[in-house]
Amino acid sequence: SEGAVALGSTLATLIHLKKLDVSHNHIEPQGINVLTLGMTGLLEITHLNMSHNIVGEEGMRSLVQVLPPMRQLTRLELHHAHLGPTAMPPLAGILYTMPQLVTLSLGYNNLGDRGVQLLTPRLYALACLEKLVLSGNRITIEGFRYLAIVAARLPSLQFLFLGHNPVGNDLDEDLRQRFTAFNRKPFMVMYR
């Protein structure tokens, strides 16, 4: 948390910063809260990586306060961020403010089917989304069904990463065809 306080005060002076990568620092929610205070003026940011920190629901509530003004943000990485399904409503609630987002990485957050169900209806707002990472989130066939419907309606989506979810060979032929029957190429779904 001490490092987050120092960094947060420094960030406030870096108004032309394009990329912020604070991944692999194990910053806890309190540190995320402090860090986001310094991020309020970062309007030119294009890439934000907060992976491998303990963001959780509390940190997500702080983060969503600073994301909407970041109109140039094209890449948001929050994998291994201890989010869980309860962190999805705050994030889903602001996705409409980020139509320019190209990459959304939420892998290994134990979102489960409930988290996917909360997130997927709001993905339609991401008109430029090319890469969606949901690997390792304990998503079952039920969650895959939600994703298949949404993925078919995201015209720019090219890569959907779903590996390390408890589906294995249980993906029925109908669902497999939904993922692969898109009219655009290239499109890749990784689900094993």
Sequence and secondary structure as in RCSB ss.txt:
>XXXX:A:sequence
SEGAVALGSTLATLIHLKKLDVSHNHIEPQGINVLTLGMTGLLEITHLNMSHNIVGEEGMRSLVQVLPPMRQLTR
LELHHAHLGPTAMPPLAGILYTMPQLVTLSLGYNNLGDRGVQLLTPRLYALACLEKLVLSGNRITIEGFRYLAIV
AARLPSLQFLFLGHNPVGNDLDEDLRQRFTAFNRKPFMVMYR
>XXXX:A:secstr
 HHHHHHHHHHTT TT  EEE TTS   HHHHHHHHHHHTT TT  EEE TTS  HHHHHHHHHHHSTT TT  E
EE TTS   GGGHHHHHHHGGG TT  EEE  SS  HHHHHHHHGGGGGG TT  EEE TTS   HHHHHHHHHH
HTT TT  EEE  SSTTGGG  HHHHHHHH  SSSS EEE  
